[in-house]
């Protein structure tokens, strides 16, 4: 085996990085267990938990009926018993079935009762995979308005592993959104450190430095932003790309530092525009860095419609590279 | 039971005096269900109860104090530091946790407590309560089904008290016995006279024993009656007066005290002395609650997350 082939063999996908995090945390701490639908010997709809049932047994990889509210409620109760549950939503869209558990029981528990509910709810989000209106969602904004839930969405294999480990070790509930478009994307394969590491919740990452405009985004849209930045560079516009990595609490300092440098901002996300988290980022920049802005803040987001299924419709619905280029070009005219 | 009723009567006086913030919820007539079931638990084995609105008796049986209840109703810096109202408080070290208002949601959560006992291989049992009205909600079904499928050490008591706010039981379900629902989950279901504290105690005890033997959950329907309105403002004019009279004659406290007298387990003097003791204890508890300060407004910022402080007036940061 050549060194290069050996190196490739050690590279993991985004999905495998998530599985590694689960396996290592379950090995490290016997209080960590998984609960969800079809996650046991079947290994989950996307095979994220494949092999874990065989390795850790049915007591720690628990298959349930189709009952999202009961999955999340039971996870919360087990957390109160000292366990560290990781609940899987088969598609994150179905988290709506447990909306009451998350927004009324879990999120408010520490504030009301004085002790936390450390648990993780994870699952595949996002579109671009022709999943239609019920298998493509990005529901982060629904939960951002419920104080008490942290919301994380990684964009690289390294971050996925490190952030999931941080989420499992966190003293509070964390929603962990995994963009399914990234699960097996060849571009994301990378070699991860052998040693244990975490990526702290609440810290953004500057994926590309630039001086003319800041693009603030997260999840799969990071790659749209990077591709747009390449195109913008050809046109002489230097774009900085910030990957928030954590949506709640989001890294205000990194965002403000960048905007104070570039004086222009685009907020980019895959969820619909109205009521989307982009409005929150935009308002925060206006409140805290108004004097540095040379131009209005633009939100580039999906249409205010359900996610349509057919490829021409879905492509039209979601922000594309050219939409970002167009927005940045417009900003540079100010 | 007597303590429960007297705490609520005291709250009625405090409310008239304007010292209660918000409404007062009575469990009059239902004390037998709350007390009998909670009394059947074994805290030293870890058993946990999740009382709901009509279960002040369970709160007090598990070790919640009248002082805490008065502090809660007066919005003082009590067990929830003013964040929650009435009996929405809990004490895990005393084996009871407080409810949320969305009925049924505590059932999946208590399944998680039961799952915790099972995973730890501990003998504990999780006891959850729901009303005839709350039993119509989705999480009630999801939770009970999960408890059944996973064979959890779990007990659900459906307190059938005749009304959900103004809606009579026949508008909640076509069943005449809520325990028949157990059939649908493949678990045992029993109906018990909820105004007979001993019968409730026995049924809960049996369910707890079954759970400890690893035989899974039990559904208990406790048939009782809500003698007061949904809350203080509700004069329950929609309840036929003859029903109130009929159930008044079946009062669980009078009934149990009669049993104690008839069997010679207590004398009238004993009961009078108990009532005097409770009066004196409640006077002290009220004084303690009244002496408790209100929470500082700024503490509202704390504890959304561990060690967190929420942001207030971010626009007041210096303009640079």
Interface residues (C-beta under 8 A of the other chain):
Chain A: X33 X59 X62 X64 X65 X67 X69 X70 X71 X72 X73 X74 X75 X76 X77 X78 X79 X80 X81 X82 X83 X85 X100 X101 X104 X105 X108 X110 X111 X112 X113 X114 X115 X116 X147 X148 X150 X171 X172 X284 X287 X288 X291
Chain B: X80 X81 X83 X84 X88 X89 X90 X92 X97 X98 X100 X101 X102 X105 X106 X107 X108 X109 X110 X111 X112 X113 X114 X115 X116 X117 X119 X120 X126 X138 X139 X142 X143 X145 X146 X149 X150 X303 X304 X305 X306 X310 X314 X315 X317 X319 X320
